[in-house]
Amino acid sequence: MITHGAFTCEPWALRSTRLDLDVLAQAESLFALSNGHLGWRGNLDEGEPHGLPGSYLSGVYESHPLPYAEAGYGFPESGQTVVNITNGKVIRLLVDDEAFDVRYGRLRDHEQALDFRAGVLSRRAEWESPDGSAVRVTSVRLVSLTQRAIAAICYEVTPLDEPLRVVVQSELVANEPLPKPGGDPRIAAVLDAPLVGEENSAGDARSVLVHCTRRSGLRVAVAMDHLVDGPPGTHVVAESSADLGRVTVTASLAAGETLRLVKFVAHSWSGSRSRPAVRDEAEAALAGARDTGWEGLLSAQRSYLDEFWSRADVQVDGDPEIQQAVRFGLFHMLQATARAEGRGIPAKGLTGRGYDGHVFWDSEAFVLPVLTYLMPDAVAHALRWRHTTLPMATTRAAQLGLGGAAFPWRTIHGEECSGYWPAGTAAFHVNAAISDAVIRYLDVTGDDAFEADAGMELLVETARLWRSLGHHDADGAFRIDGVTGPDEYSAVADNNVYTNLMAQQNLLAAARAAERHSDRAGRLGVGEEEMAGWRNAARAMSLPYDHRLGVHQQSEGFTSHQRWDFGATRPEQYPLMLHFPYFDLYRKQVVKQADLVLALHRRGDAFSPEEKARDFAYYEQITVRDSSLSACTQAVVAAEVGHLDLAYDYLAEAALMDLDDVEHNTRNGLHIASLVGAWIALVDGFAGLRQRAGVLSFAPRLPSGLTRLSFTVSMLGRRLTVEMNQKSATYTLLDGAPLRIRHHGRPGKLSVGTPLSRPIPATHPSKEPTQPPGRRPIRRASS
């Protein structure tokens, strides 16, 4: 998209200077607004044309059966799909009885802009109707970051050349027709009118609709109210029916005269409360928004974002597209998480229906590591949501004949929704990602109260899973067999190194937490014998290594498999899983996404520098990046082993995943993990951030295409700014007690008001590794 001629490159906004209907669905995803609780896709105000209408509430889903050709014990019985709730975005316009529709008449001018600092989507259009009447339409839209149930629109229409009669219809629309999702008729059936009307009302400039989902039984209320500013004689009328609430405003305007409409939309939902309670909550939120007013909402939005950017901004000199992309990614990360209290973070955020709106390991493995340094409170909320689903996870583990908790590979409410068990149930490393997020959060924040409560129980139940899933073999090694690691092209494998190393960390952390909080451990039934079992398993963890090649095996026997025939694979046959049977992929050396390389990143303490370099070079040759999660990890490790320009190439791929529509599926929603992957590639990669036992370490080095990088992270309640160029790095402690850090292995101590500058040592990388034919990332350094 950013390469599309309509889109400009700006440091603080994403702007489209003309409307191209061929990329309308992609633009709707890019221009989406959300706060983690409520999401609105960037559809045109008038509702048509559209690529994919989308209004979402986090946690609102519909159930559908998961039938199997051959049923098996333990297979999930039902799936969950995000529901397009009542749409409050729609504002239709008639100009002397001609409907404003960009496909008809003449669109003289059109611009949309997503402002990362103001937190609004603005639009300006000049349109000439088929009979020659010309109007200017402007709108500013926000989803409030401070009032989580509220969205609002300021809509203005102005005749340009002559007096005109205009009619504005502001609507709530339920069960709007959607494009059929490809490939699964069950989901298509579920999404066909999923909302059952329970109540509707209208009066003055207000309307309220209450619905209940047909199968999952979730109740949703959406209410709207308006402030209308027009010339004398402006007329307002409200009406409603089961699936439609409408406020119609009629006015006669002179040339240059403006009709202004401010629309407030409030949302409420529950799986247990009564219809009056849900309705009243929406109306109360609506009253609060009206009291705040449009200008008040704008001001609060700007203040919230000013504070966010003060601790989260990343400044990149030398590549304006990367600068725009990293801020775009951080803005959408904020939108996906800011007010997601009590809910998970879907892989697409609330920007589209991709992946059915499911939460995956993406959240804990990629999003939470970034949030931990920028918005640790959001991490606590996300982990507490996982904790609320613990009863379902322990039930699932028991069903599988295991101890502890088996968290779902994909879910909305907490139950497992993956119908393909080799890539779902067997991907136990979701447990590892959750425990890793807990460990990092505790290390960075020192939140003892969280550890003694939700944190410890999450660590204990995930540790119990590993201890029951694995076993000690005849030689005493602890094996975890029959699991699927991050690389989904190698399923049901023995001793996946990433999984085993993360399980090892989990087992030791659980034992340490139980020691620190013995009373809590006792209530959870943890005794000395169980803790000793965890430590023994961790010490004896099996980590397959190929001594002939001098590299770690992704899983046991992996390096003995036949290599994939990359030479016979045509470019159009990627991604491979859409063109080849999984059976063939599973038994070959071909990697969908960084797996062993992710272990080099997340458990770098378990490898020597030489091992990292050899392992990275080996797996580069067989990694095809058929997943958006791969590039940022490859960027981090490429930078660590000295291949800075290759790391720069991978940074660009991660950062531009949706802006360039790299995987041709941005229309279904954004790749939130890849967007935050730009921060990971810059900060973990080029700045070399690592954290262990309460100490931050940095190993900064920049590629040739970047001249400066600056960012801020939080550690134990203090804020630290790092600024680096090609020759040196400067560390500045902004507040709090002195802080110890390491720079390229050299210790240093920071105090407020006393920056520390250190030179960056030269690097002498080995020959840059190769990738499979046609799978090298686009070269960035020479652009």
C-alpha positions, 0 to 999 in steps of 0.5 A: 500500500505504501508503494501505491501512488495514493499513499504518502510517506509521513512521520506521524500519519498514514495518508491516502490522497485519492480513493482507489476502489481496487485496494479499498478493503486493504485501506479499511484495515490500515485506517481501522480505529480501535481501543482494544475493546471496540474496533471500527474498520476504516469503512467509508462513512456512507457504508458503500462501497466497502471491502469488508464492513467491520464493527467489533467488540472484543470477546463477542463471538458466535459459535459453530460446530467443528464436524470431522470426517473422522472424529477423534477423542479430544477433538474440539467440538465447536469453533468461535468466530468474531461477530460483526456487531451493530454498525454505528459508523454509517452516515448516508447523504442525499444531495437534492435526492441524489445519494452520495456514492463515490461510484457515481457522479464525479469525485473531484477530490478525496483524502483520508488520513490516520493521525498517530498523535491525535488518534483520529481518522479524517476524511475530506471529499469533494463530490459532484452529483450526476446532475452537477450539484457539488458538495464538500463532505468532511468527517473526523472519526475516533474510537475513544482511548479514555471512554472505552465504550465510545466512538464518535464522528464529526460530520460536515457537509457544505454546498460548493456552488449553489443552494442545495437541500441535503438529507443526512441519515445517521444509522445503526445497522445490524446484520448487514450483509457481509462478503462470504468468507472463503473456504468454510461454509460453516462460518458463512452460515454462522455470520449470516444474520447472527444477531437476534433483535431483542429491543429497539427504541428511538426519540429526539436524535437518539436510537438504541438497538439490543441484540443477542447472538443466536448460538453463543447467547451474548447480548449486545446493545448499541446506542447513538445520540447526536448534536446537530448544528444547521440553519433555521428550519433544520429538521430532525426525526428518529426511528427504529426497527429490529435491525435499524436505528435511524436519525434523519436530518434535513436542511436547506443550505446556501452555497458555503453554508455548513450542516454539522452533525456530531454522532456519539455511539456507545456499546455494551455487551455481556454473556450474563446480564439482563437486557435492561442492564446491558441497554442501560450501560450503553445509555449511561456511556452515551450520556457520559460522552455527550457530557464530555462533548466532541471537543472534550473527546478530542482533547482527551484522545490527544492527551492520552496519546501524548503520554503514550508517545512520550514513553513509546516513540521510536525515532529512526533516521535514514529511512523515512518509510521505516520511521512511518512504519514503526510508528504505524505499528506502535499506534496499532499495537496501542489500539489493539491493547489499550482498553482490552481489560479482561480480554485477549489480544487477537492476532488481527486486533479488532481490524478485521475478521482474519483468523476468525478473530482468534487469540493465538500465541502471537500475543504473549510471544510478540506483543507482550514483550514490547508492551512490557517495556512500554505499557506494563499495565496492559501486560498485567491485564492480558495475563490476568485474562489468561488466568481467568481462562485457567479452569478451561485450560486445566480441564483441557489438559485433563481431557488430554490425560495431562497435568497442569493447564493446556492453553488453547492454540486459538480461541476467543472465549478460552476453549480450544477452537483449532480443529487441526490438532497437529498444528493446534493441540500439539503446539504446546509452546503456547504455554511456554509463551504465556510463562515467558511473558509472566517471567519477563513482566515480573523481571521488568516490573518487580510486581510481587503482588502479581507474582504471588497471585495470578503470575505464580498460578500461571507458572505452576500450572504451565510447569505441571503441563511440561512435567506430565507431557515429558519423561526421563528416558533410560539415560536420564534425559528429559524428553518432550516428544510429539509436539509442534514448535513454532515451525508449523511445517514440522509437526508432532516432532520429538524434542523441539529445541525451542519448546524444550528450552522455553519449558526449561525456563518455565520449570525453573521459574515456577520452582523459584516462585514457589520458594518465594511464596511458600504459603501460596505454593502450599495452597496450590498443592506445590511441595518440595517433591514436585519442585525437585521434579521440575528442577530435575527435568530442567537440568536434564532437558534434551537439546538435540545437536548434530555434531556432524554439521555442528548445529542444533537440530530444530527437533530430534532427527530434523537435520537427517530429513530430506531437504525440500526441493526449492529449485523445483518450487515455483514462486507462485507456489508460496506459501507452500501449505496452499500448494503442497500436502502437509504430509510432504512438508512435515517430513522435509527440511523446510521451515515455515517460520523462525523456530530454532532461530527464535530459540536463539533470540528468546533463550540466547543464554543457552547458546555460545556466539559461535553456535548462534552464527552456525545455527543461523546460517544453517536455518537461513537456507531452509526458512521460507517465511510463509508466516508474518511472524518470521521476519522480525526474529530473523532480523534480531538474530541476523543483527546479533551475529553481525549481518546488519544489512540482512537484518535491515532487510528483514526489519523492512519486511516486518515493518511493511507487512501490511503497509506493503500488503506483503502477504496479500491478505491485509484486507482481512485485518492487520498482522499485529505481531508483525507490526510490533515486530518492527520495534523488536527488530530495531530494539532487540536487533540493532540495539541488542536489548536483552534482559535477564535477572533485572539487568538490561544489556545492549549491544548496539550496531546500526546497518548502513541504511540507518544513521540514528536510532532512539527509543525509551524503555521502562525497567523497574519503574525507571525510564531509560532513553537509548540514542545510538548512531554508527559510532556510539550509544548514549544511555540516559536515565530519565527518572528513578534510582540508579540503574545498572546496564551492560553495553557490549558486555561492559557494565555501567551504572546510570544516574538521573542527569548523568548520561553515559556514552560508549563507543560501538565496537566494530564487527567482523561478520562472516559471509552472509548466509543464503536463503532458499531460491526466490525467498531472499528478503528485498534488499533494503540497504541499496534502496 
